[in-house]
Amino acid sequence: MKRSQPGGKKEKKAGQKKGKAKKTASLPVIISNRRREWRFDLPLEAVVAGELPQGQPFEEKTTIENISSGGAYFGLNSGVVIGSRLNLTINLPEKLTEGRKMQLVLSGTAVRLEKAEKTGKKQGVAVRFSRNYKFVAVGQEET
């Protein structure tokens, strides 16, 4: 019969062999991710418009590198800053819209910037979308 010793140790009976430690399966490592939504590497043509820090309006064509329900990442030459309000018009692939030309029109705020690593590369911009968005058929007036 085994008895507990102070500190939670078990006392062995005389002549009892030391047992092997049980093998346990290692658990998968969970990497923390601050993002709340799934991101999709989906290159989408877009036009980004807004106002630069000096007050000048700008409009620039770009390609969305990845997108989620809450935000997107893309490159710009315009020189926006964190907190810039941006308006995006994203051209949706016709495969997703049953052959119709559609655009997703939405706005958001620049929440993260990455410097251009090499000459000629665009500044990386991460934007968090606002809740307002519209699907617009190309050729129709926005309402």
N, C-alpha and C positions, 0 to 999 in steps of 0.2 A: 504494500500500500504506500502510495506517495503522499507526502505531506508538504505543505507550502512552508517555506522559510520566510522570514522577514525579507522584504524586498521582492517578493513574488517568485523566488526561485523554488524549484521542486527538489525534494530530497530523494535520492535514488535508494532502492533497496540494495542490500549487500549482494554482490555478485551480478548485479544487473549491468549489461553492456551499454556502452555509450551509443545512443541511437544516431542515425544519420539525419542530417537536417533535411526537411522536406524541400523539394524543388518547387518553386513557384514560377508560373509563366510570367514573363516580363510584360508589363502593360505598355501600350503604345504611348509614345510621347505626344502630348498635345501642345501644339504651338499656339500661343496667344495671337489673336487677330482682332484689331480694334474695329474692323469693318463690321457693319451690321447686316449687310446685304451681300448676296453672291455677286461677283464681278465677272463679266464676260469679255474676253478679248475678241471684240467684234469691230473691225474697221468700218466706220460709217462716215460718209462725207457730211460735213456740217459747215455752217456759217455762224461765226461767233461775233456778236456786236456788243458794244458797251461804251464806257467812257474811261479814258486814261486819267492818271492822277492829276495831270495839268488841266483837265477839263475837256480835252479834245475827244470828240466821238471817233470810234473806229469800227471797222467791219472787216473781218478776215476769214478766208476759207481755210479749213483745216480738216484733219481726219481724226475722229474719235479713236483712241487706242483701246480703251476699255470703258465699259459702262455697267451700271447697276440701276436698281430702282431708285437709289438715293443720290447718285452722282456719276461723274464721268472724269476721264483723264485724257488730255490732248495737248498738243503743242501750239504755241502762238509766238509770233514775232513782235507783237504789239507792245509788250512791256506792262502788263497789268500788275497790280499789287494785291496782296491778301486783303480780302474785304471788298474787292471790286464786284459790282453787280454786273452779271453777264446775261445776255439773251442768246439762246442757241436755237438754230433751226437745223434739225437733223433730217437728212434724206433717208427714208426707210427703203430697204431692198424690196423690189416688187414681189419677190417670193414670199415675203411676210405679209403682203397686203393684197393678195389674190390678183396680182397683175396691175393694180392701180398705183399711180404715182401719189405717194403720201409723204407728208413731213410731220415730224414731231416738233412742236414749238414749245419751248419752256425757258425758264429763267433760273438763275442760281447765283451763288456767291463763291468766289475763289477762296478756298480754304487752305491750299498748300501750293507752293511754287518750287520748282526745281530749276537751277541755273542750267543754261546751255553748256554742255560739256566741251563741245568743239565749235569752232567757228562755223557758222552756217546752220547749226542745229537750233531748233526752236526751244523756247523756254517751256518747261513742263508745267501744266496748270491742272490742278485738281479742283473740281467744282462740286459743291453740294447743292442739289436741286431744291427749289422751293416747291410747294405743294401744287402750284398751278401749272397745268400743261394742256396743250390742245393737239389733236390730230387734225391736220388740214390736208384736203385734197389739193394737189398742185393745180393751179389755174383758178382756184376759188378764192374769194375774199376771206380774210381772217375776220372772225367776229368775237 
